[in-house]
Amino acid sequence: MKLKHLYLLILAFIVNETTSQTTKSENVTRFTIAAPQLDTLKTIWVYLPTNYVNSKKTYPVIYMHDAQNLFDAETSYAEEWEVDEYLDTLTDNESIIIGIEHGNEERIEELTPYQNEIHGGGKGDSYLNFIKNTLKPHIDKTYRTQPEAKHTTIFGSSLGGLISFYAVIKYPETFGKAGVFSPSFWINPEIFDLVKNSEIPKTSKFYFLAGTNESETMIPELEKMITLLIQKNISTYQFEVHNIKGGQHNEKLWAEHFGMAYQWLSE
């Protein structure tokens, strides 16, 4: 009996220690929604501005990938982006943030628009159709949003940067702005041909960021894309580019620069 009691005390301590590690804001909640386009269920994280309940305002929405890494150190792969900590400091220029959990072993499948002969993938359009046709209508119905494309941003890093950029090029009627951190253009070089053959609205906006200590191809490929966009005659007010000296391909880089990107995209 005493051993059982001791075991329960130890178990309670372990559970308490585990749950106490969460760093997510009280403004963050989660729900699960069916994603028929992907034949799965998706866990969605929602950040609501601090004064949301007490206001009647409508808010722009930012859809972000890899939700496990955005708000909570307990669920993050390495470090978190601290998106909620940053947003909790704001008293104006606020947004609703929708974080979409990645599909673990399906992450490459969901976040790449084209199939790579070595790494697979290629279900990016199905993933974006889930956001466009299932998730976004639910969010717009449930929360006080500004549903127009000019108030809808899509934001991510690495493969998430790739699919965010692709989303604004392919579906400008839904996504007006993209936060493109450390984009993995290397895995889908077809993205360059898509841009060459696409009409980019003057309302589309892109915020690019990459570190100089990422892969050897990161900065050259980003510069290649910027050159291509300029050749497409997009205006200088439509994009920002930041190459961070010494920046590495990790959450630390993205967390440190999220706020600056957020403010520019919210203008």
C-alpha positions as CSV (number, residue, x, y, z in Angstrom):
1,M,0.0,0.0,0.0
2,K,2.8,2.3,0.9
3,L,4.6,1.5,-2.4
4,K,1.4,2.2,-4.3
5,H,1.0,5.6,-2.5
6,L,4.7,6.4,-3.3
7,Y,4.1,5.5,-6.9
8,L,1.1,7.8,-7.2
9,L,3.0,10.7,-5.6
10,I,5.9,10.2,-8.1
11,L,3.4,10.0,-11.0
12,A,1.7,13.1,-9.9
13,F,5.0,14.9,-9.6
14,I,6.0,13.8,-13.1
15,V,2.7,14.9,-14.6
16,N,2.9,18.3,-12.8
17,E,6.5,18.8,-14.0
18,T,5.5,18.0,-17.6
19,T,2.4,20.3,-17.7
20,S,4.3,23.1,-16.0
21,Q,6.7,23.3,-18.9
22,T,4.0,24.8,-21.2
23,T,4.8,28.3,-22.3
24,K,1.8,29.1,-24.4
25,S,-0.3,32.2,-23.6
26,E,-3.7,32.0,-22.1
27,N,-4.8,33.6,-25.4
28,V,-4.0,30.4,-27.2
29,T,-6.5,27.5,-27.7
30,R,-6.7,24.4,-29.8
31,F,-9.3,22.5,-31.7
32,T,-9.4,19.6,-34.2
33,I,-11.0,19.7,-37.6
34,A,-11.4,17.2,-40.4
35,A,-9.2,17.8,-43.5
36,P,-10.9,15.8,-46.2
37,Q,-8.5,17.1,-48.9
38,L,-5.7,15.3,-47.0
39,D,-7.8,12.4,-45.6
40,T,-6.8,13.3,-42.0
41,L,-7.6,15.3,-38.9
42,K,-5.8,18.5,-38.3
43,T,-5.0,20.2,-34.9
44,I,-5.4,23.9,-35.1
45,W,-4.0,26.4,-32.7
46,V,-5.8,29.8,-32.4
47,Y,-4.3,33.0,-30.9
48,L,-6.9,35.7,-30.2
49,P,-5.8,39.2,-29.4
50,T,-5.9,40.0,-25.6
51,N,-8.9,42.3,-25.9
52,Y,-10.8,40.2,-28.4
53,V,-13.6,39.2,-26.0
54,N,-14.2,42.7,-24.8
55,S,-14.2,44.3,-28.2
56,K,-16.4,44.3,-31.3
57,K,-13.5,44.7,-33.7
58,T,-12.8,42.5,-36.7
59,Y,-9.3,41.3,-37.2
60,P,-6.9,40.3,-40.1
61,V,-5.8,36.7,-40.0
62,I,-2.4,35.1,-40.4
63,Y,-2.3,31.4,-41.2
64,M,1.0,29.8,-40.1
65,H,2.4,26.3,-40.5
66,D,4.2,24.0,-38.0
67,A,2.0,25.1,-35.1
68,Q,3.8,22.9,-32.7
69,N,6.8,25.3,-32.9
70,L,5.0,28.6,-32.8
71,F,3.6,29.0,-29.3
72,D,4.8,26.4,-26.8
73,A,8.2,25.2,-25.8
74,E,6.6,21.9,-24.6
75,T,5.5,20.9,-28.1
76,S,8.3,22.5,-30.2
77,Y,10.9,20.6,-32.1
78,A,13.7,22.6,-30.6
79,E,12.8,26.2,-29.6
80,E,9.6,28.0,-30.2
81,W,8.9,31.1,-32.2
82,E,7.3,32.9,-29.2
83,V,4.6,34.2,-31.4
84,D,2.1,34.6,-28.5
85,E,4.7,36.2,-26.2
86,Y,5.3,38.9,-28.9
87,L,1.6,39.4,-29.7
88,D,0.7,39.7,-26.0
89,T,2.8,42.9,-25.9
90,L,0.7,44.6,-28.6
91,T,-2.1,47.0,-27.9
92,D,-2.9,47.8,-31.5
93,N,-2.1,46.5,-35.0
94,E,-3.4,43.1,-33.7
95,S,-4.3,40.0,-35.7
96,I,-5.8,36.5,-35.2
97,I,-3.1,33.8,-35.7
98,I,-4.1,30.4,-36.9
99,G,-1.4,27.8,-36.5
100,I,-1.8,24.5,-38.4
101,E,0.0,21.5,-37.0
102,H,2.3,19.8,-39.5
103,G,1.5,16.2,-40.3
104,N,4.8,14.7,-38.8
105,E,5.9,12.2,-41.5
106,E,3.5,13.8,-43.9
107,R,5.1,17.3,-43.5
108,I,7.1,17.1,-46.8
109,E,4.0,15.8,-48.6
110,E,1.8,18.7,-47.4
111,L,4.2,21.6,-47.7
112,T,5.6,21.0,-51.2
113,P,3.6,22.0,-54.2
114,Y,5.6,19.6,-56.5
115,Q,6.9,16.1,-56.2
116,N,10.7,15.8,-55.7
117,E,12.1,12.6,-57.2
118,I,14.2,12.0,-54.2
119,H,12.2,13.3,-51.3
120,G,8.7,12.8,-52.5
121,G,6.0,15.4,-51.6
122,G,3.7,17.2,-53.9
123,K,0.4,17.5,-52.0
124,G,0.8,21.3,-51.4
125,D,-2.3,22.1,-53.4
126,S,-4.4,19.7,-51.4
127,Y,-3.0,21.3,-48.2
128,L,-3.8,24.8,-49.4
129,N,-7.3,23.7,-50.6
130,F,-7.8,22.5,-47.0
131,I,-7.0,26.0,-45.8
132,K,-9.0,27.7,-48.5
133,N,-12.1,25.6,-48.6
134,T,-12.4,24.0,-45.1
135,L,-10.3,25.8,-42.5
136,K,-10.7,29.5,-43.6
137,P,-14.5,29.3,-43.9
138,H,-14.7,27.8,-40.4
139,I,-12.4,30.5,-39.0
140,D,-14.4,33.3,-40.7
141,K,-17.6,31.9,-39.4
142,T,-16.4,31.3,-35.8
143,Y,-14.3,34.5,-35.2
144,R,-14.6,38.2,-36.1
145,T,-12.3,38.2,-39.1
146,Q,-11.5,40.4,-42.0
147,P,-11.9,37.7,-44.7
148,E,-10.6,39.5,-47.7
149,A,-7.3,38.5,-49.3
150,K,-5.7,41.9,-48.5
151,H,-6.2,41.0,-44.8
152,T,-5.2,37.3,-45.1
153,T,-1.5,36.4,-44.7
154,I,0.2,33.0,-44.9
155,F,3.5,32.6,-43.1
156,G,6.1,29.9,-42.5
157,S,9.7,28.9,-42.6
158,S,11.7,26.3,-44.6
159,L,9.1,24.2,-46.4
160,G,6.5,26.5,-44.7
161,G,8.2,29.4,-46.4
162,L,8.1,27.6,-49.8
163,I,4.4,26.8,-49.5
164,S,3.5,30.3,-48.2
165,F,5.2,31.9,-51.2
166,Y,3.5,29.5,-53.5
167,A,0.1,30.2,-52.0
168,V,0.3,33.9,-52.8
169,I,1.5,33.3,-56.3
170,K,-1.1,30.5,-57.0
171,Y,-4.1,31.7,-55.0
172,P,-3.9,35.5,-54.8
173,E,-7.7,35.7,-54.5
174,T,-7.4,34.1,-51.1
175,F,-3.9,35.0,-49.8
176,G,-2.7,38.5,-50.2
177,K,0.5,38.4,-48.2
178,A,3.2,35.9,-47.4
179,G,5.9,35.7,-44.7
180,V,8.7,33.7,-46.3
181,F,11.4,32.7,-43.9
182,S,14.3,30.5,-45.1
183,P,12.3,29.2,-48.1
184,S,13.2,25.7,-49.3
185,F,13.1,26.6,-53.0
186,W,15.8,23.9,-53.6
187,I,13.3,21.1,-53.2
188,N,10.9,22.4,-55.8
189,P,12.8,24.4,-58.5
190,E,9.6,24.4,-60.5
191,I,8.5,27.3,-58.4
192,F,10.7,29.6,-60.6
193,D,8.8,28.6,-63.7
194,L,5.5,29.2,-61.9
195,V,6.6,32.7,-61.1
196,K,7.8,33.3,-64.7
197,N,4.4,32.3,-66.0
198,S,2.1,34.0,-63.4
199,E,0.5,37.4,-63.2
200,I,1.3,38.8,-59.8
201,P,-1.2,41.3,-58.6
202,K,0.0,44.7,-57.4
203,T,-1.7,44.0,-54.1
204,S,0.4,40.9,-53.3
205,K,3.1,41.4,-50.7
206,F,6.1,39.3,-49.6
207,Y,8.4,39.5,-46.7
208,F,11.6,37.4,-47.3
209,L,14.2,36.5,-44.6
210,A,17.1,34.1,-44.6
211,G,20.4,33.6,-42.7
212,T,23.8,33.7,-44.2
213,N,24.8,30.5,-42.3
214,E,22.0,28.4,-43.7
215,S,22.6,26.1,-46.7
216,E,25.0,27.1,-49.5
217,T,22.1,27.5,-51.8
218,M,19.7,29.5,-49.5
219,I,20.9,33.1,-50.3
220,P,21.7,32.5,-54.0
221,E,18.3,31.0,-54.6
222,L,16.5,33.7,-52.7
223,E,18.4,36.3,-54.7
224,K,17.4,34.5,-57.9
225,M,13.8,34.7,-56.9
226,I,14.0,38.4,-56.0
227,T,15.6,39.1,-59.4
228,L,12.8,37.2,-61.1
229,L,10.1,39.1,-59.2
230,I,11.7,42.4,-60.2
231,Q,11.7,41.2,-63.8
232,K,8.0,40.7,-63.3
233,N,7.7,44.4,-62.5
234,I,6.5,44.0,-59.0
235,S,6.9,47.3,-57.1
236,T,9.4,47.8,-54.3
237,Y,6.6,48.4,-51.8
238,Q,5.5,44.9,-52.4
239,F,8.4,43.1,-50.9
240,E,11.1,43.3,-48.2
241,V,14.3,41.2,-48.1
242,H,16.5,40.6,-45.1
243,N,19.6,38.5,-45.2
244,I,20.7,38.0,-41.5
245,K,24.4,37.8,-41.0
246,G,25.3,34.6,-39.2
247,G,21.6,33.5,-39.1
248,Q,21.1,29.7,-39.1
249,H,18.2,27.5,-40.2
250,N,16.4,27.3,-36.9
251,E,13.6,28.6,-34.7
252,K,16.0,31.0,-32.9
253,L,16.5,33.0,-36.2
254,W,12.7,33.0,-37.0
255,A,11.7,33.9,-33.5
256,E,14.1,36.9,-33.3
257,H,12.7,38.3,-36.5
258,F,9.0,37.4,-36.4
259,G,8.0,40.7,-34.9
260,M,9.7,42.8,-37.6
261,A,8.1,40.7,-40.3
262,Y,4.7,40.8,-38.6
263,Q,4.7,44.6,-38.4
264,W,5.6,45.0,-42.0
265,L,3.0,42.6,-43.2
266,S,0.4,44.3,-41.0
267,E,0.8,47.7,-42.6
